[in-house]
Amino acid sequence: MRVLVVEDDEGIAQGLSAHLRQQGCAVDLAGSVAAGWHALRAEPFELLLLDLGLPDGDGAELLQRLRQSAAGKLPDPQMPVLIMSARDQSASRIAALDMGADDYVTKPFNAEELAARMRALRRRAAGRAQPLLCWGEIELDPAKRSVRRAGVEVELSSREFGLLRALLEARPRVLSRQQLEASLYNFDQALGSNAIEVHIHHLRRKLGEGTIRTVRGVGYFMPADP
């Protein structure tokens, strides 16, 4: 999952980034309203973690601009937004939720709880309530970061796990190489021209050749049913 964290406290931002990357997320950081808006217009993100007290304005301004964006363009106006703020008054939470935030946590927060809330927002955005992603004999558990095939655990790298999750969530839609790269890698990560193809090859070897299909010149997909 590609996540943008808009947070001006470097300690919080770096600590949160390290934790989320351990969870398999691709994380980009911005420290102001202006930097956050620039990032949102430049790259496709799947979730926004947004502080309210920023040096050049209120994070609520960024939330409002996002929700007023044009459909079909960057940034995506439907993107899930989780507010993380030291403002713990009910009025602040109510105002943020009424402006279009999907969830709100107060600082200091538990990183594991935050990750669980992010998973819940992702499920809601995908229109499903079931926490597990199942396809035939394959079962992916986002919370435990585990994959089983016919009840047997399959060892996957962080990138392989993220790639499989993206394809399972999108099925039966085709995802292009560029879309998969955007989901798995952040701004400052260098990647080889065939990185996605290598991950696909490894997944097919571990899960079965018929698991992931190729549409030549377009991208990759998993059928709706095995």
FENLINLIN-V176650 format. One record per pair of residues at least 6 apart in sequence whose C-alpha atoms are under 7 Angstrom apart, sorted by the first residue. I is the first residue (numbers start at 1). J is the second residue. Records with the same first field share a line. If there is no record, write none. Layout:
I=J / J
This chain:
1=25 / 26 / 46 / 162 / 183 / 184
2=25 / 26 / 27 / 45 / 46 / 47 / 182 / 183 / 184
3=25 / 26 / 27 / 28 / 45 / 46 / 47 / 48
4=27 / 28 / 29 / 45 / 47 / 48 / 49
5=28 / 29 / 30 / 48 / 49 / 50
6=29 / 30 / 31 / 32 / 36 / 49 / 50 / 51
7=13 / 30 / 31 / 50 / 51
8=31 / 32 / 54
17=27
21=27
24=158 / 162
26=183 / 184 / 185 / 186
27=186
28=186 / 187
30=36
32=54 / 55 / 56
33=54 / 56 / 57 / 59 / 62
37=62
40=74 / 75
41=74 / 75
44=74 / 75 / 182
46=79
47=79 / 80 / 81
48=80 / 81 / 82
49=81 / 82 / 83 / 84
50=59 / 82 / 83 / 84
51=59 / 83 / 84 / 85
52=58 / 59 / 60 / 85
53=59
60=96
64=99
66=75 / 77
67=77 / 78 / 100
68=77
69=75 / 76 / 77
70=77
71=77
80=102 / 121
81=101 / 102 / 103
82=101 / 102 / 103 / 104
83=101 / 103 / 104 / 105
84=104 / 105 / 106 / 107
85=105 / 106 / 107
86=106 / 107
87=106
88=106
93=104
97=103
123=129
132=139 / 140 / 141 / 142
133=139 / 140 / 141 / 168
134=140
135=225 / 226
136=226
137=149 / 150
138=148 / 149 / 150
139=147 / 148 / 149
140=146 / 147 / 148
141=147
147=153 / 154
148=154
159=184
160=199 / 203
162=184
163=180
167=221 / 222
168=222
171=221 / 222 / 223 / 224
172=221 / 222 / 223 / 224
173=221
174=219 / 220 / 221
175=219 / 220 / 221
176=218 / 219 / 220
177=196 / 219
204=211 / 212
211=222
212=220 / 221 / 222
213=220 / 221 / 222
214=220 / 221
